[in-house]
Amino acid sequence: MKARWILVLVPLSFGFLAHAGCAEPPSCSPGYDGPFDNRDRKIAPHWDTDWICLAPSPPPPPPPPPPDLGGYKPPDPPGPKDPEAVARAAIFIESCLPYDYESNVNARIDRTYSAIMARSFDRALAERVNCFKDKSNGCEAVRECLGYLLTSDEPTAEPGCKDGVSMRRVGSPPDLRNRWLDCAGLGLQCYDRPYPSCGLPEFSCDSETFVPHCTSDEAPRNCIGHAEVGTDSWQTAPSCAGFGLTCTADASEARCTGLGPACDATFETRYWDYLADFRDGIACENETTLRACVNGHEQLVDCTAQGQGFSCIGGSRPRCGLDFQCDEYQSLNQDFGRPICDGPELFICNSGVRMWIDCRSLGFEKCDPTLRICRPGAKDAAEK
């Protein structure tokens, strides 16, 4: 009697089962894997068949596309910064980037005017404050102005770089978030070392053997350790000459320094935070010029180039600014100089001027007296 094949498709959790009713191995239909030996009934114990064909499991769903981050974000035009835009940008950024920074609005205001940040990402933020001047939509403003968005964790989203967008998981279970950042929109590259980030390229180095040095075009090179991931890398830094400074190096670090005689700095500038800092004032040379100590050498600083309406403010700590009603520099060293809340209003120090800004006018609900920022921020929004 001639054998007859019977093909039965039975849905299983892993695909489909092709059942052949004969002791000889069948051939499988196109698209099925096998035949698999089921004579011991281990593959399909509930089916009385010796050979089976299995349909492959469906592929996993593709990862979700990046959210709309708004495309390219042009930097502010050259010239002194608008104090109102600087203040509002600092509040938005400090309130909405809680996983990246220890919030301090006054410190961010201060360094936006007077410091050159070592990390290209921080410099990119300082170059894009004007966009925030008329914003009143809370953390949505940070997406619109910087291409930054914090969302609830999507398990299928893959950390890394894709089409110039960085995705990184932040927080810890059960409080995981997906941090999206459009590096290309800030004119930066996306790279995966030591974790998905935006910036200029970083290259592997050995901090034990790396020698800090200056390049031929006056750019500092330092090897920086990333303890959290156990790697070392050196950062691509811009030329000091582009900021009117020169590059000097010793056995411990390379840095941008002033062009004048040696001076004693009153506070330390860490090379992994700042390329240069013009806040260490010595005296006012005239109404608009500050003589500052920049990494151990004097430098003349044009205050009018830092902020609109700025002049050289004398006193116990000469600096560039608008007034001396408050001292934002203290926010770097002690609790006194940090912002405070009065109901929904945040009290800040902006270029030496006391300012009250109602968080509600920026699209937030309240002022957080503990964190001293406006809330709800990005984390709160992701939890809703």
Secondary structure, DSSP 4 states (H G I P E B T S, - for coil): -------EEEEETTEEEEE--SSSPPPPPTT-EEEEE-TTSSSSTTS--SEEEEPPPPPPPPPPPPP---S--PPPPSSSB-HHHHHHHHHHHHHH-TTTS---HHHHHHHHHHEEESSHHHHHHHT--GGGTT--STTHHHHHHH-EEEEE--TTPPPEEETTEEEEEES-TTS-EEEEEETGGGT-EEE-SSSSEEES-EEE--TTT---EE-TTS-EE-EEEETTTTEEEEE----GGGGT-EEEE-SS-EEEE-SSSB---SS---TTTEEEE---EEEESSSSEEEEEETTEEEEEEGGGTBTT-EEE-SSS-EEES--SS-GGGGGTSGGGS-EEETTEEEEEETTEEEEEEGGGGT-SEEETTTTEEES-HHHHHH-
